[in-house]
Amino acid sequence: MIRLLLVWLMLAAPAAALEADGPFDIYDGAQLRRGLEVYEQVCSACHGLRHVTIRSLAEPDGPALDDAAMRERAAALDLAPTDRFPASALPEAPDLSLMAKQHPGGAAFIHAVLTGYDGTEADGLWGNRAAGPIAMPPPLVDGIVTYEDGTDPTVEQMSQDVSAFLAWAADPQKVARKRSGFVAVGLMILLAGLLWLTNREVWRRQPR
């Protein structure tokens, strides 16, 4: 019965979601890897990820890097795989580890900010339709990132990818917890079925 339940859950699962908030949603590993590349090539110049361990990049529910690629990134930062990413390089630049949790909109808010610049600038602040005037200039322009998989690095594409990556970074164990929950529910259903069958058999044997 548990196997049938798990097979049904796998077949019923929808496409990967930006935040994997739904009960059946998962992350798109390819999108998370692209988001990691946006972070490395653009965001990391100012912002840190001090709550994320480098080895978590190899987890199957995350970017799912192979061991060699994960260790290569750790070596490039002069860190061990068990270490966390460096803190922000600039005092005024917020750490991005929990950014998707700090705003009610989550990844959607991050995406809206990255795509919401209106082209205006005054007194050192840039106009943004999602966040109002902000101190961060537009970080993304078409072609600023080179994707390993050859995806066209438009501002929209990069914004979606890095927003999904930051949603995962804020809670790397979300999908694993949901999977454990489904297994627990399956076990409870099996136990309930066995108790019902046992109860029926006991009462069937009672004299009438």
Secondary structure, DSSP 8 states (H G I E B T S, - for coil): -HHHHHHHHHHH--S--SS--STT----HHHHHHHHHHHHHTGGGT---TTSBGGGGG-TTTT---HHHHHHHHHHTT--TTSB----SSTTS---TTHHHHSTTHHHHHHHHHT-EEEEEETTEEEETTTSSBSS-----TTSS--TT-----HHHHHHHHHHHHHHHH-TTHHHHHHHHHHHHHHHHHHHHHHHHHHHHHHHTS--
